[in-house]
Amino acid sequence: MEFEQVSNYALIDQISVIIVSLTSIITLYTLMLYANKEDVIIFMTHLKWFNDLLRSSVNKLVRVPMSTWHHRAEFPIHLKPPKPNQTLREHLECNRSTEVLLLFRSLFRERPSFNNSIDSFSLLYALKACNNKHSSTQGKQLHTLIIKLGHQAIVQLQTSLLKVYAQSRNLRDAHHVFVEIPSKNIICWTSLISAYVDNHKPGKALQLFKEMQRNNVEPDQVNVTVVLSACAEIGALEMGEWIHAFVRCKHGLNRDLCLDNALINMYAKCGDVRTARKVFDGMRSKDVTTWTSMIVGHAVHGQAYEALQLFSEMRTSRDKGDCVMIPNDVTFVGVLMACSHAGLVEEGKWHFRSMSEVYGIEPREAHFGCIVDLLCRGGHLRDAHDFIMEMAMPPNAVVWRTLLGACSVHGELELAAEVRHRLLKLDPGYVGDNVAISNIYADKGMWNNKILVRNQVKQSRAGCSSIEVKSGAGELVIADVDHPL
């Protein structure tokens, strides 16, 4: 009798393994589309073992007394299949977004009873897995499901949904979700403001920030950091100064490295390099972003030697972890720009080579463009042309246009004609190229050629620029006589 009980318990444990294995196989089956050849072989081996185990156990099942099932009504804890939300969360924590969405879909589609397993946490994990710009379709589907299950009032879900729409550049739906949130907290406001900043609409972001203030929502550290980025993009210095004053006066606001970096970036881009340097010098700890923002700030505003001196100091400094500060690719954009403005051709070439040879940084288009500008400013137009032809990537219109501008300054008609021919293939609608070469014709006294090129210039869209007007963003269009300013 004891032997029979032991056998029955063993069989129940075996069946427990079968049930757990079946759950795992169902989950794995949904992931097989993304498996490689080795994974498929392993999967088929385990599936064969499962079939053998199932055949050997089914016939024994009839011999298990009913009393045993009542006595062992629950499986041992270590054999219980994990709850769906736990599995979703584990996949999400390991950055397995595809697995999260596949498992969520299987929970929703396999059986109607599985819908009981989908709650607000399941939806939240699925929304967080939609973390790229191509997730708009999944976001809309989850949005529909949120409404269907009656979870519209949950702020965390609405905020995550807003971020999904923002990542896919769907700002209209993102704003619509924001409007529908019944009680908006600072996270909701910051998420939408950040969405507008990330999608290059800083003016709209600042309008939203002012609306937030009218609703008596107090900014926090993350919020002001995002708004400072908007100020930097649009040149809203007065608004940036107000935020800086708010940060100094607000004792409860945690002023961290990100916020200080945002202040440096804002002041530098708005042209107040002196205040940016004052913030920089007052910081106790600095990271590579801090140094880079200040180096680029000096370089952009023609303070080449200050930028290069700062770069020299950076290479001998250490971060909070007592590690040597290592420049990144953006740092070298500032360094090469500084060399270009100072006319330091050989030093610029040395820094360009050191990117790959010393720091293992692969040059990008911006770095190639800086070297072309460096050579052109030094009058080495043929060297600049040869450098462009030997670039590791196809040169874009900006690179060729830099050379064309130098040709216009130095009167290099033959080279300018070749460059313009290439630009006509890359960007035929840009009027400035025709203007540049027509000016060369005029300098050479070739008036017929000048008139011919000028006649090719078609009517172009009026250019515009934005300025700060009374703490707001104003847009000015060329030849707009009706503007109130």
Phi and psi in degrees as a GROMACS rama.xvg file:
@    title "Ramachandran Plot"
@    xaxis  label "Phi"
@    yaxis  label "Psi"
@TYPE xy
-63.0092  -38.1017  GLU-2
-62.9582  -39.9078  PHE-3
-65.7421  -39.1443  GLU-4
-63.2843  -44.4149  GLN-5
-60.4329  -42.0451  VAL-6
-63.1396  -41.4241  SER-7
-65.5218  -41.9912  ASN-8
-61.5224  -41.2159  TYR-9
-62.1867  -39.8542  ALA-10
-65.4574  -40.3567  LEU-11
-63.5685  -41.1204  ILE-12
-61.031  -37.7618  ASP-13
-64.4024  -43.3931  GLN-14
-65.5455  -34.9301  ILE-15
-59.9547  -43.4544  SER-16
-60.6081  -40.2416  VAL-17
-60.5842  -45.1548  ILE-18
-65.5736  -44.7224  ILE-19
-62.5125  -42.0281  VAL-20
-63.0883  -40.9617  SER-21
-61.5709  -42.5146  LEU-22
-59.9732  -43.4296  THR-23
-65.7244  -39.7004  SER-24
-66.291  -39.1872  ILE-25
-60.4824  -44.1442  ILE-26
-64.5629  -44.3765  THR-27
-63.3585  -37.1343  LEU-28
-59.7838  -36.0825  TYR-29
-70.6542  -18.1863  THR-30
-99.4646  -4.71342  LEU-31
-64.1276  -23.2777  MET-32
-60.1316  -28.111  LEU-33
-103.775  9.71818  TYR-34
-86.3485  154.072  ALA-35
-93.1535  -178.861  ASN-36
-62.0456  -43.3612  LYS-37
-63.0401  -39.9646  GLU-38
-64.1173  -37.5631  ASP-39
-63.9309  -41.7746  VAL-40
-62.6926  -45.0964  ILE-41
-62.2533  -41.9184  ILE-42
-61.5959  -45.1658  PHE-43
-66.3286  -34.369  MET-44
-63.251  -45.8137  THR-45
-67.8205  -33.6233  HIS-46
-65.8247  -38.6017  LEU-47
-63.4269  -43.3423  LYS-48
-60.8944  -39.9458  TRP-49
-63.9766  -42.3605  PHE-50
-62.6103  -42.2478  ASN-51
-62.2947  -42.3697  ASP-52
-64.7818  -39.3236  LEU-53
-65.8466  -43.3044  LEU-54
-63.5281  -38.877  ARG-55
-75.6438  -16.4002  SER-56
-99.9909  -28.909  SER-57
-62.9355  -43.4571  VAL-58
-66.1359  -27.9554  ASN-59
-80.6084  -16.5826  LYS-60
-61.2282  -34.613  LEU-61
-67.751  -17.4883  VAL-62
-87.86  -6.46983  ARG-63
-80.5669  121.546  VAL-64
-63.413  146.553  PRO-65
-61.2823  -32.3238  MET-66
-62.4765  -32.5055  SER-67
-65.6942  -41.0055  THR-68
-64.5056  -38.6662  TRP-69
-67.9442  -37.0635  HIS-70
-69.325  -34.3235  HIS-71
-112.981  52.8963  ARG-72
-63.9596  -30.0385  ALA-73
-111.864  141.989  GLU-74
-72.1237  154.825  PHE-75
-56.8042  148.217  PRO-76
-57.175  -38.8827  ILE-77
-71.8903  -11.2909  HIS-78
-102.62  -4.98924  LEU-79
-70.7784  135.344  LYS-80
-65.6454  145.52  PRO-81
-67.3255  152.888  PRO-82
-69.215  148.236  LYS-83
-55.9925  -44.483  PRO-84
-63.1786  -35.5888  ASN-85
-63.7886  -43.0471  GLN-86
-66.3701  -42.2228  THR-87
-59.4704  -44.7905  LEU-88
-64.5986  -41.3432  ARG-89
-63.6414  -42.2098  GLU-90
-61.1903  -42.1819  HIS-91
-65.7028  -41.229  LEU-92
-64.802  -25.5457  GLU-93
-95.5959  13.0905  CYS-94
60.2855  33.3958  ASN-95
-100.503  72.6789  ARG-96
-65.165  -39.2658  SER-97
-61.3069  -43.0379  THR-98
-63.8239  -37.0228  GLU-99
-60.6066  -48.3764  VAL-100
-68.1665  -37.6979  LEU-101
-66.5326  -43.1785  LEU-102
-66.9903  -40.6135  LEU-103
-61.1366  -42.1016  PHE-104
-64.6335  -39.5373  ARG-105
-67.5787  -37.3805  SER-106
-62.822  -35.2627  LEU-107
-80.3112  -31.4019  PHE-108
-101.484  -27.1866  ARG-109
-61.2122  -52.1342  GLU-110
-141.487  148.999  ARG-111
-61.2559  -32.263  PRO-112
-66.5106  -22.2031  SER-113
-67.5433  -22.1319  PHE-114
-59.9955  -25.4935  ASN-115
-66.852  -22.097  ASN-116
-81.7768  -14.2168  SER-117
-89.6493  112.789  ILE-118
-124.132  -167.126  ASP-119
-63.7937  -31.4275  SER-120
-69.427  -39.9884  PHE-121
-59.4255  -44.9545  SER-122
-64.0899  -38.5501  LEU-123
-64.0913  -43.5721  LEU-124
-63.8302  -40.4565  TYR-125
-65.3343  -40.6706  ALA-126
-64.413  -40.4344  LEU-127
-67.9041  -23.0593  LYS-128
-76.9038  -17.7544  ALA-129
-83.1922  73.4174  CYS-130
-111.045  26.5435  ASN-131
-138.095  171.776  ASN-132
-71.3594  -8.68109  LYS-133
-99.4755  15.1225  HIS-134
-96.5038  13.1166  SER-135
-62.2302  -40.4162  SER-136
-63.6584  -47.1456  THR-137
-61.8177  -37.5638  GLN-138
-62.1338  -42.5126  GLY-139
-63.6845  -40.1535  LYS-140
-63.5563  -43.6237  GLN-141
-67.3984  -34.7431  LEU-142
-60.0961  -45.2825  HIS-143
-61.276  -41.6075  THR-144
-67.0898  -37.004  LEU-145
-60.2936  -43.6839  ILE-146
-66.3431  -42.3619  ILE-147
-61.7188  -38.7032  LYS-148
-88.6612  -0.076682  LEU-149
74.7156  34.1366  GLY-150
-106.541  23.1842  HIS-151
-64.6065  -25.3015  GLN-152
-83.0149  -4.918  ALA-153
-82.2921  113.044  ILE-154
-62.691  -39.6603  VAL-155
-60.7449  -39.2959  GLN-156
-67.0651  -44.7484  LEU-157
-65.1445  -38.5811  GLN-158
-65.7638  -43.0163  THR-159
-65.1697  -38.3139  SER-160
-64.9106  -39.6504  LEU-161
-59.1787  -42.513  LEU-162
-65.7065  -36.8672  LYS-163
-62.0446  -46.3843  VAL-164
-64.3031  -38.7854  TYR-165
-65.1617  -40.6515  ALA-166
-63.8485  -29.9208  GLN-167
-93.5469  14.1464  SER-168
63.7748  22.0462  ARG-169
-95.6365  74.6819  ASN-170
-72.017  -26.4331  LEU-171
-64.2624  -48.6713  ARG-172
-69.0194  -33.7615  ASP-173
-61.6187  -44.462  ALA-174
-67.0959  -36.1783  HIS-175
-63.0127  -42.6237  HIS-176
-62.2048  -42.2732  VAL-177
-59.744  -44.8519  PHE-178
-62.2237  -34.0941  VAL-179
-78.1734  -12.455  GLU-180
-69.2148  121.044  ILE-181
-67.2662  -43.0976  PRO-182
-126.261  99.0653  SER-183
-83.9225  124.66  LYS-184
-98.7768  -177.367  ASN-185
-63.9849  -29.9547  ILE-186
-65.5055  -40.5553  ILE-187
-62.0083  -48.3504  CYS-188
-61.6934  -45.0711  TRP-189
-63.8981  -38.412  THR-190
-61.7804  -43.9175  SER-191
-73.2177  -40.0394  LEU-192
-59.8262  -44.2819  ILE-193
-62.3124  -36.6253  SER-194
-61.9898  -42.7884  ALA-195
-67.8133  -38.4407  TYR-196
-64.7228  -46.1847  VAL-197
-64.2106  -26.5513  ASP-198
-100.866  23.9925  ASN-199
60.1209  43.1687  HIS-200
-127.017  64.3122  LYS-201
-65.2736  -31.7004  PRO-202
-61.5868  -44.0252  GLY-203
-65.6341  -35.618  LYS-204
-62.9499  -41.7579  ALA-205
-69.1403  -36.4749  LEU-206
-60.4935  -41.5675  GLN-207
-67.1306  -36.5511  LEU-208
-63.3771  -41.1406  PHE-209
-66.1419  -38.3324  LYS-210
-63.2637  -37.9808  GLU-211
-61.2698  -41.3402  MET-212
-65.9864  -37.7405  GLN-213
-65.0981  -25.1558  ARG-214
-89.7198  12.8043  ASN-215
58.0898  35.0156  ASN-216
-97.0476  119.716  VAL-217
-81.7362  131.82  GLU-218
-64.9041  149.229  PRO-219
-114.679  -174.428  ASP-220
-60.5185  -45.5272  GLN-221
-65.331  -41.0876  VAL-222
-61.6178  -49.139  ASN-223
-68.9983  -29.4807  VAL-224
-63.3321  -43.1936  THR-225
-66.7482  -43.1631  VAL-226
-65.2667  -35.1817  VAL-227
-62.4095  -34.9102  LEU-228
-63.605  -38.9864  SER-229
-65.0849  -42.011  ALA-230
-60.3082  -39.917  CYS-231
-64.5279  -40.6669  ALA-232
-69.8463  -32.8165  GLU-233
-102.903  -4.75974  ILE-234
75.2868  29.3536  GLY-235
-85.9011  76.8341  ALA-236
-65.7191  -41.7982  LEU-237
-61.877  -43.1477  GLU-238
-64.2541  -41.4965  MET-239
-62.269  -39.5044  GLY-240
-65.577  -37.6123  GLU-241
-62.7677  -42.6708  TRP-242
-64.7499  -39.9798  ILE-243
-61.5957  -42.669  HIS-244
-64.4457  -39.2345  ALA-245
-62.0603  -41.7083  PHE-246
-63.9002  -40.4292  VAL-247
-67.6503  -35.9134  ARG-248
-85.0496  -25.2735  CYS-249
-85.377  102.286  LYS-250
-71.1052  -27.7926  HIS-251
-80.3485  -5.69315  GLY-252
-85.4733  126.092  LEU-253
-80.0629  109.956  ASN-254
-90.9705  106.916  ARG-255
-113.341  -172.295  ASP-256
-62.9703  -41.0007  LEU-257
-62.037  -41.0226  CYS-258
-67.1039  -43.5059  LEU-259
-63.6754  -39.8356  ASP-260
-62.0255  -39.3745  ASN-261
-65.3444  -37.02  ALA-262
-64.705  -44.5931  LEU-263
-60.935  -45.7426  ILE-264
-61.8654  -42.1188  ASN-265
-64.9003  -50.0975  MET-266
-63.145  -40.7029  TYR-267
-64.8003  -44.7668  ALA-268
-71.9766  -25.0481  LYS-269
-87.0459  0.789671  CYS-270
94.0181  -3.09041  GLY-271
-94.5165  73.3892  ASP-272
-67.5706  -31.7311  VAL-273
-62.3819  -45.8131  ARG-274
-68.8374  -36.089  THR-275
-59.7432  -42.9202  ALA-276
-67.8193  -32.8947  ARG-277
-65.4521  -42.2034  LYS-278
-63.3961  -42.7611  VAL-279
-60.5801  -48.1133  PHE-280
-66.8359  -25.3009  ASP-281
-85.7664  -3.65016  GLY-282
-81.4789  133.997  MET-283
-77.1318  -39.3057  ARG-284
-124.271  143.36  SER-285
-133.111  147.808  LYS-286
-117.716  -174.965  ASP-287
-64.0349  -31.5271  VAL-288
-65.2992  -39.2409  THR-289
-60.3551  -52.648  THR-290
-62.2277  -43.3089  TRP-291
-63.4878  -44.1351  THR-292
-59.3379  -41.0933  SER-293
-73.9071  -39.2621  MET-294
-62.104  -47.4149  ILE-295
-64.2481  -38.9166  VAL-296
-59.2793  -45.662  GLY-297
-63.5478  -44.9111  HIS-298
-64.6253  -43.9073  ALA-299
-61.8274  -34.8229  VAL-300
-96.5463  22.593  HIS-301
78.4451  6.607  GLY-302
-91.2022  69.1541  GLN-303
-65.642  -45.63  ALA-304
-68.4881  -33.9187  TYR-305
-64.1068  -39.8678  GLU-306
-64.5905  -44.6431  ALA-307
-69.6183  -35.2998  LEU-308
-65.1284  -40.1593  GLN-309
-66.4754  -37.0712  LEU-310
-64.6681  -38.0243  PHE-311
-64.3593  -41.0913  SER-312
-66.7323  -36.5316  GLU-313
-60.4222  -42.421  MET-314
-67.5564  -17.6938  ARG-315
-105.268  -0.496006  THR-316
-90.5318  170.948  SER-317
-131.775  152.47  ARG-318
-88.2071  -170.268  ASP-319
-62.7679  -30.0831  LYS-320
-86.042  12.4911  GLY-321
61.55  30.6074  ASP-322
-102.141  148.703  CYS-323
-63.3853  134.766  VAL-324
-71.4273  124.293  MET-325
-110.149  123.409  ILE-326
-66.738  153.961  PRO-327
-110.49  -173.193  ASN-328
-64.773  -34.0032  ASP-329
-69.7914  -35.3834  VAL-330
-56.4544  -43.2742  THR-331
-71.2102  -24.6844  PHE-332
-61.4631  -45.0774  VAL-333
-64.3205  -40.9743  GLY-334
-64.3064  -46.8997  VAL-335
-66.5304  -35.1217  LEU-336
-64.514  -40.1588  MET-337
-64.5232  -43.0205  ALA-338
-61.4058  -38.3219  CYS-339
-64.676  -45.6228  SER-340
-67.336  -30.3127  HIS-341
-89.8057  -5.72966  ALA-342
73.4894  23.9538  GLY-343
-90.5751  78.8331  LEU-344
-64.9899  -51.5517  VAL-345
-66.4802  -40.2451  GLU-346
-64.6836  -38.6678  GLU-347
-62.6352  -42.7114  GLY-348
-61.7239  -39.4173  LYS-349
-64.4101  -44.2844  TRP-350
-63.8258  -37.7131  HIS-351
-62.9764  -43.4542  PHE-352
-66.9196  -36.8254  ARG-353
-67.0651  -21.984  SER-354
-54.2324  -52.5947  MET-355
-86.092  -37.3507  SER-356
-75.9682  -34.9813  GLU-357
-102.092  -43.6831  VAL-358
-106.306  -5.86865  TYR-359
67.425  28.9072  GLY-360
-98.1086  124.681  ILE-361
-79.0075  122.358  GLU-362
-61.0912  141.887  PRO-363
-107.571  -178.06  ARG-364
-57.4016  -38.3818  GLU-365
-61.8855  -38.3947  ALA-366
-69.6538  -42.5533  HIS-367
-61.1643  -40.5512  PHE-368
-62.2651  -37.999  GLY-369
-65.0271  -39.3833  CYS-370
-67.3968  -40.4019  ILE-371
-61.1298  -44.161  VAL-372
-63.4479  -39.6736  ASP-373
-59.6666  -46.9369  LEU-374
-68.4193  -38.9801  LEU-375
-66.5256  -42.4645  CYS-376
-63.85  -29.6137  ARG-377
-84.4437  0.58038  GLY-378
82.9816  9.13698  GLY-379
-93.5985  67.5379  HIS-380
-69.0437  -40.7067  LEU-381
-66.5338  -38.003  ARG-382
-63.7642  -38.8702  ASP-383
-63.8951  -41.673  ALA-384
-62.5927  -44.9958  HIS-385
-65.0498  -37.6633  ASP-386
-63.0912  -41.6782  PHE-387
-63.0481  -42.3629  ILE-388
-66.2612  -24.1794  MET-389
-99.5585  7.94822  GLU-390
-61.046  148.461  MET-391
-73.7395  -10.2511  ALA-392
-133.891  158.472  MET-393
-61.3418  126.876  PRO-394
-66.6298  139.834  PRO-395
-90.3592  179.47  ASN-396
-65.4648  -32.5821  ALA-397
-63.202  -41.1037  VAL-398
-63.8319  -48.1175  VAL-399
-64.7201  -35.169  TRP-400
-68.1901  -32.4776  ARG-401
-61.1595  -43.6501  THR-402
-67.3728  -38.1237  LEU-403
-63.3037  -40.4732  LEU-404
-62.353  -38.6723  GLY-405
-67.9334  -37.1896  ALA-406
-61.7228  -37.8369  CYS-407
-65.6448  -39.2073  SER-408
-68.4995  -41.4445  VAL-409
-95.6002  0.755247  HIS-410
69.0515  31.2561  GLY-411
-87.2667  85.5974  GLU-412
-67.9951  -44.9708  LEU-413
-62.532  -46.1867  GLU-414
-68.2412  -36.7921  LEU-415
-63.1055  -39.0717  ALA-416
-63.5635  -40.2614  ALA-417
-65.4783  -42.7594  GLU-418
-65.3269  -41.9443  VAL-419
-63.414  -37.1311  ARG-420
-60.311  -40.3708  HIS-421
-70.1147  -36.8897  ARG-422
-68.5331  -31.447  LEU-423
-61.8512  -28.467  LEU-424
-80.6317  -33.9893  LYS-425
-85.1366  -43.7151  LEU-426
-147.269  75.0602  ASP-427
-68.42  -19.0328  PRO-428
-89.5438  1.25933  GLY-429
-83.2908  116.845  TYR-430
-71.4083  -31.689  VAL-431
-59.1066  -28.6956  GLY-432
-66.0644  -42.9745  ASP-433
-65.6821  -37.1997  ASN-434
-64.2592  -41.3724  VAL-435
-62.6404  -46.485  ALA-436
-75.5175  -28.705  ILE-437
-67.3073  -32.0022  SER-438
-67.0406  -35.0474  ASN-439
-66.0123  -42.8067  ILE-440
-59.3926  -40.0961  TYR-441
-65.0372  -42.2451  ALA-442
-63.6047  -31.0298  ASP-443
-86.7432  -2.84406  LYS-444
76.3789  18.5497  GLY-445
-94.6765  74.9322  MET-446
-69.8307  -35.018  TRP-447
-62.9762  -41.5898  ASN-448
-65.3391  -38.0168  ASN-449
-62.6169  -46.0311  LYS-450
-64.1769  -39.0323  ILE-451
-61.8849  -44.0792  LEU-452
-68.2124  -41.2312  VAL-453
-62.3244  -35.8174  ARG-454
-68.5903  -20.2592  ASN-455
-80.8298  -12.863  GLN-456
-73.6202  118.225  VAL-457
-89.3605  166.827  LYS-458
-63.3806  123.75  GLN-459
-108.519  163.101  SER-460
-70.9336  138.196  ARG-461
-63.2428  136.776  ALA-462
-76.8697  159.052  GLY-463
-144.11  160.503  CYS-464
-145.502  160.369  SER-465
-115.739  142.431  SER-466
-134.853  164.937  ILE-467
-90.0651  125.24  GLU-468
-128.976  112.842  VAL-469
52.4639  52.4396  LYS-470
64.1287  16.1932  SER-471
-126.242  172.739  GLY-472
-99.5422  124.678  ALA-473
-118.035  142.688  GLY-474
-111.405  128.978  GLU-475
-113.422  131.547  LEU-476
-111.064  140.474  VAL-477
-59.1734  133.448  ILE-478
67.2447  21.4659  ALA-479
-88.1083  96.0373  ASP-480
-82.1192  -9.61785  VAL-481
-92.5329  -1.37743  ASP-482
-67.955  138.603  HIS-483
-61.2651  -23.0514  PRO-484
